[in-house]
Amino acid sequence: MEYTNLAYVLAAVLFIIGIKRLSSPKTAQSGNTIASIGMLIAIIATVLSFELLDFKLIGVGIIVGTIIGSTFALRVQMTQMPQMVAIFNGFGGGASALVAAAEYFGKYDTTELGSFISGTIILSVFIGTLTFSGSFIAFGKLQGFVSGKPIVFKGQQIINALMVIGILLLGSFIIFGVNQELNLFYGIVLLALLLGITLTIPIGGADMPVVISLLNSYSGIAASATGFVLMNNGLIISGALVGASGLILTNIMCKGMNRSLANVIFGAVGLDEQTSNDGGEQISFKSSTTDEAAMILDAADKVIIVPGYGLAVAQAQHAAREVADQLEAMGKTVLYAIHPVAGRMPGHMNVLLAEANVPYDKLKDLDDINPEFENCDVAIVLGANDVVNPAARHETSSPIYGMPILDVDKSRTVIVNKRTMNPGFAGIQNELFGFENTVMVFGDAKEMLTNLFKDLKEL
């Protein structure tokens, strides 16, 4: 047992180092490797610390899990990475709930199930099951199986509160030994499943980055609670690290979306979207072509590229890199502006641009890049919408009011690429599109950038 705990300490150190290195694109890959080694050490230490294990069954589980995981990881497109993260969160929470439930089924009719173990089992099952159902609703919203708009109904918050009270009452009966009936346990599982759904459906698609990071935190908390059930220090530590880092990331995402953490937790995220209109007053805009955009860029000295979800959908990251390389060959300075909630998950744009081998030092976050727009000749907006909407600064009735945005409108010229004039996930028109210094170039981002690259080379 002593050697096992030493292995867990080593694993925890590697986890912390790995998480620290994940904070920078330059070191993220090595950070992921270091954390993976830590997890391998923790798994080996756990397996060796138990006797009478069926290693054949463990081997079968490893093989099946490896095949399924590798298949999905290799086949998933970069645009579907947020959906994959949501599913992983759900499976993590579900696994914790299943392990805790197995402990309950094995001990519920014995004297081994004290109030502490009962409490941690209920906590793990509650949070794990809620994470499971909530994550799959988030997946459905991102994939389009479930409406990306908030789904609300009368008395929704009251129903949520009643379900929480029901879970607390049922859990109290079990914890304090009033009644150990399996039906009470099944009731907790059912209520937690429903609560995960009802807490997630009122959240709009625009707020999915916040929800994903919060559900990631939930999965960590569920794992840590299961660690207490099993009295496994490695699981307690790793779950606590995931839970804490997820909450920190959630807080960062909340600031990026101008949401409070309480607003997210109580399921009110995105409810204001239902009051926004899809159209509003029609915006008068100037439409342009790639050859005209190329001439504008030819006269520029400093260019800032702003990637958004449209870039991800079109898989245009490599085309964006080609355009940037051509501009640099023409003597231009090129930077990339990364909004913390651009795309559908934290770091979505960073991952896409890293795949295209964009130099890390050219990726600038919101605080670093915003002062650069005032002396920027051309800002190229690729599929971004709400994160560049100036209404966030002054329109108090807007659902994005107060949200930190990229100050692209302060550039001398803004070239915006969109497929159509449809509003973004917040459901409102972007007033930037009608500004005097803005020109619209419509079409698929990859096709537009490919044509722009050809036009630049011909100058």
N, C-alpha and C positions, 0 to 999 in steps of 0.2 A: 504493500500500500504506500510505503514511503517513496519508493521509486516511481510509482504511478503519479503521485502528487508532484514530484520533481519534474516529471515529464509534462504535467499539466502547466507548471510554472513556465517551463521552456516554451511550450506551445503558446501560452498567453503573451509572452514577450515577443514571439514571432508575429502573433496577431496584431499587437500594438504597432510594431515596426511596419508591418504590411499596410495597416490602415494609414499610418503616417505617410508612407510613400505613395499611397493612392491619391493624396491631395494634390499631386502635380502630374501632369501628363508625361513629363520626362521620366518619372520614376514609377509610374502606375503599373507597368508590366512586371517589373521586378518586385513591386509591392505585392501584387497578386500571387506571384510565385512563392514569395516568402510566407505569406499567410496560408497558402495551400500546404506548404511543408509543415507549418505549425499544426494544421488540421490533421495531416497524415500522422504526425507524432501523437496527437491526442487520441486518434482512433486506435492506433496500434497499442498504446498504453492501456486504453479501456478494454480492448479485447483480451490482452494478456493478463489483466487483473482479475478476470472471471474464470471460474472453473466450470467444467461440464458444459461447455458451449458446443453447439453443433456447427463446426467450421465448414462443413459441406453446405449447410443452409446459408451461412454467411457468404460463402463464395458464390453461391447461386444468386443471392441478392446483389452482390457487387457486380457480377457479370450482367445481369438484367438491367440494373440501374445504369451501368456504363453504356450499354447499347442504346437504351432509350435516350439518355442524356446527350450522348454524342450525336445521335441521329438528329435530334431536334436542334442542337447547337450548330451543326454543320449546315442544316437546311434553312434555318431561320434567316430572313433578310435583315439588313441593318435597320430598315424602317420598322421592323417588327420587334426590335429589341425591347421597347417598353412593355409590350405584351408578354414577352418572355420573362422579364423581371417580375411582372405581376404574378405570373404563374408560379415562379420560384418562391415568391413570398407565400403564396397560398399553400404550396406543397410543404414548405417549412413549418408553417403554422399547423397544418393538418397532421404532419408527422409527430410534432410535439403532443398534440391532442390525443393521437392514437396510442403513443407510448404511455402517457398518463392514464388513459382509459384502461389500458391493459393492466396497469398496476392496481387500479381500483377493482376491476373484475376479479383479480387474483386474491384480493384481501378484504373485500367489502363485508364478508360474513365471518371475519376472524377478528381477534383482538389486536392484530398487528396494525390496524388502520386507526391511528390516533388522530387527534384534531389537527395537528400540524400537517401531517401527510395528507389528510383529507382536504385541508384548505389549499395546499399547493396543487393537489390534483384538480380541484375545482377551478382554481385560477388558470392552470395550464390548459385545461379543456375549454374553458370559457374564451380565453384570448386566442388560443390556437384555432378553435372552430370559427370564431368570428373572423379571424384573419383569412381562413380558408375561403369562406363564402364571399367576404368582401373583396378579396383579391380576384376572384373569378368574375365578379361583377365589374371590377376595374378592367380586367382583360376584355370582357364583352364590350365595354364602352370604347376602348381603344381599337378593338378589332371591328367595331360596327355592328356586332350582334345585338347590343343594347344601345338605345338612344344616347348620344353624347350629351343631350340636353338634360337638365335636372328633371327628375321624375318625382313629383310631389303629390301628396293627397292630404285631405283635411284630417287633422288630428295626428299627423305623422310623428311629431315630437312627443306627444302624449303617449302614443303607442310604444315608442322607443323607451320612454321612461318606465312604462309599466313592465316591459320585458326585462329591463335591468333590475327592477324591484323583484320580479318573479325569480330571476336567477339568484339574487341575493337570498331570498327566502328559502328556495330549494337547497341552495348551498349551505345555508345555516342549519337546516334540518339534518343534513348529512354530516357536517363538520362537528356539531355538538351531540351527535348520536341520537337525535330525536327519532330519526327514521333512516335506515340504510337501504330502503327499497331501491331496486334498480330503475324503477319507473321514474323516480325523482331525478336520477342521474340522466336518464334519457331525455327528461324534460329540459334539463340544463343544456344538453347538446342541441336540442331542437330550437330552443329560444336563442341560443348563441348563433346558430346558423341563420335564423331569420333576422337577428339584429345586425349581423354582418351585411346582409342584403339591404335592409332599410336604412342603415347608416351611409351606405355607398351610393345608392341610386339617386339621392337628391343632389349629388355633386356633379357639376358640369365637366365636360371634357377638357375645358381650358385649365382646370385645377388638378388634372391627373398627376402632374409631377409631385404636387404636395401629397396627394393621396398615396402614391406609390411609396414615397419615402416614409410616410407614417405607417403604412402596412408593413414595411420592412422592419420598422422599429417594433411593431406588435409581434412579428414572428420571432424576433430576438428575445422579447420579454417572455413569450410562451416557452421558448427553449430553456431560458434560465429557470423558469418555474419548474419545468420538467427535471432540470438538474437537481433541484431540491427534493423532488419526489424520489429520484434515484440515488440521492446523496452522491452525486457525481460532480466533483469540483471543476473538471474540464468543461462540462456542459454549462455549469453555472457561470463560469468566467466568459466563455465564448458568447453565450446568450446575452449576458449583461453588456458586453462590448457592442454587439449588434444593436441591442435596444438603445443604448446611449448614443452611439454614432448615428443611428436612424433618427432619433429625436433632435439631435443637433442639425442634421441635414434638413429635417422637416422645418425647423425654425428658420434656416437659411432660405428654404423654398417659400415659406410664409412671407418673409420680408420681400422676396422677389415678386410675389403675387399680391402684396399688400393685404395679406390675411393674418388674422391672429391665430395662434395655436388653438385656443379655445374654440374658435370658429370652426376649425377643421375637425377637432375631436367630437364636437357635438353635432356634426353632420350638416352644418349650415353653409359649407363651402359651395360657392357657385349658385346659391339660391337666388341671388340678385339677377342672374342671367335670365331668369324667366320673365323679368320685367323689361328687358332690353328688346328693341325691335330689330328685325332682320334688315330693314332697309333704311328707314328715316328719309331725310331729304337726299335726293340724288346729288352726287358729287360731280362737278364738272372737272374733267381731267384731260391731260395732254397725252396722247398715245404716240409712241415712237417705234422705230425699228432698230435692229441690231447694228446696221451700218451707221445710222445716226448716233447710236450709243457709242460706237467705236470712235467716231470723230470727237465726241465729248471727252472720252477717256484719253484720246491722243493729246488733248490740250491740258490734261491734268498732270499734277506732280504727285499728289497724295491721294490714294484710293483706299477706302475702307469697305470690306465685304461683310455683309450682315446675313449670316445663314439662318434659315428658319425651317419649319416643318416641310414647306414646299420643296426645299432642297433635298430633304430626306426622302420624300415620296418619289421624287424623280431620280433618286440615286445619282445626284449631280455633283457629288463632292469631288470626283476626279476631274470633271469638266471645269469646276471652279478653280481647282489647283492649276490646270492648264492655262486658264485666263490670267490668273495671278502671275504665273511664271512668265507669260508673254509680256504683261505689263511691266514686270521687273526688268525684263530684257530691253524694254523701251526706256528704261531709266526712271520708272515710277516707284514710289514707296507704297507697299501694299500691306495692310493689316487686316485682321479679322476681329469683328466685334461679337462677343459671346454673351448673350443674356442668360442668367441662371436658370430660367424656365423656358428657354426656347426649345421647341420640340415637345416630346411627350414624356420625358423623364429627365432627372438631373444629369447633366453631362452629355446629353444626347448629341449635341453639335460637336463637342470635343471628340467623341468617339468616331463620328463620321469623318471629321477632318483628319484625325489621326490615321484613319484607314487610308486616306489619300496622301499620307506622308507630308502633310502641311507642317512646316517647322513649328515647334511648340512655342518658341519665343514670339511668334506672330499672332498667337491666340491671346486676345486681351479681354479680360472680364469687364463688366459694366462700369465699375468705378474707375478703372484704368483708361478705358477707351473713350468715355464720354467727353473729357476735356479735349480730346483729339479732333472731335467733329467740327469745332469752331474754325480750325484751319485745314479742314479736309476739302479737297476740290470736288470729289465725287464719292458718294456712298452708294454701293450697289446692294439693294435689299432683295434677297432671294427667298421668297415664300414666307417671310416673317410678316406678322400683321399686328396683333395686339401689343407686342413688345416694342413697337416703334410708333404707336399711336399717340400723338401729342395731346389728345383729349384727356389722357391720364393726369395731365398737369393741372387742368383748369375746369373740366366738365364734371361738376359735383354729382350730377345725376347718372354719370356713366358707371357701369359695373367695374371698370378698371381704374376709377379715380384713385389717385394716390399711389398707384403701382409704379415702381421705378422703371423707366423705359430707357432705351437707347436714343440719344439725342441726334438722330440722323437728320432731322429737319434743319439743324443748324449748319449742315454742309452746304457748300455753294450750289451743288446740284445733287439730286437724289434720283437714281435710276431704280425703279421698282419692278421686279418681275413677279407676275402672278398669272395663274391660269385664267381666272375670271375676276370680276369685281365683287364676288361673294364675300360677305363679312367673315371674320375669323371666329374662333371658338367662343369669344365673348358675345358674339351675335350683334356687333355694332359696326357701322361704317368707320373706316379709318380716314380721318380728315387730312392726313398727310398726303393722300393721293390727289387731293385737289389743290395743294400748295403750288405757288408760282414756280418754285425751284424744283418741282417733281415732274418726272416724265415716266409713263408707264410703258413697259415692254411686255406684252402678253404672250403666254405660251408655256409649254413644259420647260422647267428650269434647265434640264440637261440639253434639250434641243436648242434653247435660246443661248446658252453658254457656248455650245459647240459652234453655232453660227457666229457668235460674237468673237470667238477665238479666230475663226477664219477671216472675219472682217478686219481684225486687228493686225493679222499677219500681212494683209494686202495693203496696209497703209504705207 
